[in-house]
Amino acid sequence: MRKIEFNVAEEKKLQEIFNIFSAAIEEMNKHNIPQWDEVYPDKHTLQNDIRKKHLYIGKIDSEIVCVYVLNSDCDEQYINGNWKYPNETYSVIHRMCVNPKFQNQGIGALTLNNIEKRLKSEGVGTIRLDVFSLNPFALKMYFKQGYIKVGEANWRKGKFYLMEKKL
C-alpha cells in the first residue's frame, strides 16, 4: 500500500470532494445503505467544513482517496450517548468517506489510525463519532478499530450508533 498524504482541504478541491461524496452515495445505494442523499451532505455543508479548516483529504499521488471532517462539534443527539470518558477532551469525526475507487483496500482503517495518532500526539483523550446503523461496512471497520457503541441517535435517515474510542 502506498502512503496516504493527509492535509486540510482547500476550497479549490470542493467540486472534486463533492464528486467523491456523490459517487459514494451511488455506491451505498447499490448496497441498500440509504445513509446520505442529495440533502446531506450537500456542497454547502462541505464548503463550510473547508472554510472552517475542518475538512481533511487523504491523497495517494494526486488522487483523493478519502475525506473526513474533524472538530469538536456534537449534534444535540449526542446527549443520548453514555460516554465512557465524559471528562476527557475529545474530537468528533464527521462525514468520513472513502472514494469508491479505493474502497475495500484498508483506506478507512489507515485514515482512522492517522487521525488517532495525530490526536493522541495533541493530547486529545477520546474520539467520538456516529455511524449509520444500516451501514455494515462502516460498523465492521469501527468495531475492528476498537470503537465501542455508547448510545443511539435518531436523525432523518434513521438510527445511528454513537461510538467512542479512548486514545
N, C-alpha and C positions, 0 to 999 in steps of 0.2 A: 504494500500500500504506500503510495506516495504521501508526502507530508501535506497536511492541510494548513494553509496560512489563514489565520483569523484576524479580521480588522473591523473597526467601526465602519458601517456602510456610508457611502457618500450619496448625496441626492441624485447625482447623475446616473446612479445604478437603479433608481426607483423602478423604471419600466422592466428592466431585467428581473428584478426581485419580484415584482408583481406577476410577471410571466411564470416564474417558478411556482408561486402560490397557485396560480390558475392551473398549471399542469398537475400540481399535487392534488388539487380539488378534483380534477378529472380522474386521476388515478384512484383516489379514495372512493369516488362514486362507483367505479368499476367493482370495488370490493364491498359495496353497500355500507360505507362509512360516511354518513351524512354530517360530518363534523363541521365543515366550512362550506361557504357558498358565496354568491355574489354580494351578500350583505356584509359578511365578515370572513376573513379580514379583507377590507377594501383598500384601495390605493391611498385614500386619505389617511387611514389609520397607519399604514406603513410609512407614509411621508412624515407624519407626526413623530413616529418612532425614530426615523432618521434624523429629523431636525433636533430631537432631544438627545441625540447620540446614544440611543439605547438599542439600536438595531445593528446586529453584527452579521457579517458574512464569513463563511469559510470557503476558501478557494483552493483548487488544485490547478496549478498552472494559471490559466486566466479564466477558468470556468468556475462559477459559483456552484458549490456542491451542497451547501446548507445555509440556512438563515435562522436567526433566533433573536429574541428581544430579551434583554436582561436589565432589570431595575428592581426597586423595592415596592412597586405598586401592587396592592392587593385589592381585588374586587370585593365588594361588600359581602359576597357569598363566602369569602374565606373565613368569616366568623364561624362557619359551620365546622371548621377544622379543629380536631382535638390535637393541636400542635404539641409534639413531644418536647420541644425545646423552646417554650414561649419567651424565655428571657435572652435567647441568643440573637445576635444580629443575623439577618437573612437577606438573601436576594431571591427574586422570583423570575423563573424562566417563563416566557410567554411566546406563543406563535413559533415554536420550533418546527422547522420544515426542512426535510431533506429533498433536494432536487430529485424528481422521479428517475432521472437518468442514472443516479448514483445510489438508489435505494438497494437494500439487501447486501450492502458491502461494508457494513460496520461504521458508516459515516456518523450515524446518530450517537453511537457509543463513544466514538472518538471525540465528537463535539462535546458530549457531557463530561468526559474526562478532562478536556481542555478547560471548560467552564469551572469545574470543581477545583482543579489545580490553581487556576488564577484566583478564584475567590478565597481559597484557603490561604494563599500567599498574602492576600489583602486583609486577612483576619476575620473574614465572614464566617459565622458559625454553622449556618444551615442553608439549604436551598429548598425553596417551596415551588410548587407548580400545580397545575391541574391538567388532567388528561381525560379525554372523552372516553366514557365507559364502553362505547361500542367500537373502539379502535384497538383490536387485539395486537397489532404490530407495535404500537406505542406502549401499550400496557406491558407487553413482554419485555421490551427494552428497558423501561424504567424499573420494573421489578428486578430484572437481571443486574441492573446497575446499583441496586441496593436502596431504592426509594421505597418508602412504606406508605400505605394508604392511611390517612388520618381523618378522612371525612368525605362528605359529598356536597356538591353544589348543583343546583338546577338552573340551567340557562335555556335560552330559546331553542337550542338544538337537543336538549335532553340532559341526562345525568352525566356529570363529570366527577372524577375522583380527585380529591385534594391529596397531594403527596408531599413528602418531606424526606430530606436526607441530611444527616449530621456530617459535617466535613471534618 
